Amino acid sequence: CILSGIMSVNGKKVLHMDRNSYYGGESASITPLEDLYKRFNLPGTPPESMGRGRDWNVDLIPKFLMANGQLVKMLLYTEVTRYLDFKVIEGSFVYKGGKIYKVPSTEAEALASSLMGLFEKRRFRKFLVYVANFDENDPRTFEGVDPKKTTMRDVYKKFDLGQDVIDFTGHALALYRTDDYLDQPCQETINRIKLYSESLARYGKSPYLYPLYGLGELPQGFARLSAIYGGTYMLNKPIEEIVIENGKVVGVKSEGEVARCKQLICDPSYVSDRVTKVGQVIRVICILSHPIKNTNDANSCQIIIPQNQVNRKSDIYVCMISSAHNVAAQGKYIAIASTTVETADPEKEIKPALDLLEPIEQKFVSISDLFAPTDLGTESQIFISRTYDATTHFETTCDDIKDIYKRMMGSEFDFEEMKRKKNDIYGEEELQ
């Protein structure tokens, strides 16, 4: 949906077909609640206690937006923001030794936090000041660190930070899913922590935003953008065949007709022969009648369980939202736990997260295969997205969008250029 919007702004003629009756494919929000029960093949209908079915908008894929992140930039530059309202997520929490702690969001919180001892706090503060001043174009800010060579492990050593602090910095601030980053050059990690801090500085409670009425509003917003620039949308449109001539896509067959095209963008479910399975994600949608314990009764939050804390290779995430976001009936909460599958018993893997949510009124479990394209589209001109991963923000999704853009257009995705193109088509006056 985002690419169809951007391509329309770029002056391309776009036809967008979807076999579903709703926008957003895998990342839709399901409403009413009855439809969610049907989707997960649960017998019967939701109990009376769940309120009106149409008060629910349940995301299938839990994600938040980084306030200073790439998706917010895309929304601002395309002005899709005018179709959406956002709320700040109230807090981010991290799991340590069986308990959850608030990830400090201000200096005062950091000093009061029981995540670290007193001396550790001072060292951590020094580290954060270093990160804030770090400028990859100004070697005077490096303090002997080579951003392209020095590993993050060595940077932590330089500031003498202990394992617990390393855990929550890498997983709750830099938002890595595994510890592989420790032995990579530190530049990427420092930039991720900067993004977190700058996003946090914008609104204060947490660095995350969430749209009222659910994530399904995002694809709809970009669909509108596409339509304004002449794009055509068709929902409920079955795809019978992707027509290929001499190894190159020439059209898409649907209901006996062929829509001809030069380039095609789709998700892996439309081209099973051009993708490869790279893993699995388990997601459990839980309906609660109470806020999560030890979160100060927050009506929205994120909890990260770093892999070290539960002897895993990848983190477990919980995203929680509530009736405050117009996604659930009054007094109800939706918590979605997700993680990358590592064993033959995924439900057992996600148990540490579900334990934090008890009592759970109803849960919906899905295990999804993760696919990556084997065809980069250079020959076939078919450009395939990657399946949504377990992360709880849109940064990796935006990297994928930029990657597809580059493969299609042969040039880097440039936010500024997107803004200019818009002005070219509409002219400055009409935008006022």
Buried (B, 14 or more C-beta within 10 A) or exposed (E): BBBBBBBBBBEBEBBBBBBEEBBBBBBBBBBBBBBBBEBBEEEEEBEEEBBEBEBBBBBBBBBBBBBBBBBBBBBEBBBBBEBBEBBBBBBBBBBBEEEBBBBBBEEEEBEEBEBBEEEBBEBBBBBBEBBBEBEEEEEEBBEEBEBEEBBBBBBBEBBEBBEBBBBBBBBBBBBBBBBEBBEEBBBEBBBBBBBBBBBBBEBEBBBBBBBBBBBBBBBBBBBBBBBBBEBBBEEEBEBEEBBBEEEEBBBBBBEEEEBEBEBBBBBBBBBEEBBEEEBBBBBBBBBBEEBBEBBEEBBBBBBBBBBBBBEBEBBBBBBBBBBBBBBBBEEBBBBBBBBBBBEEEBEEBBBBBBEBBEEBBBBBBBEBBBBBBEBBBEEBBBBBBBBBBBBBBBBBBBEBBBBBBEBBBEEEBEEEBBBEBBEEBEEEEEEE
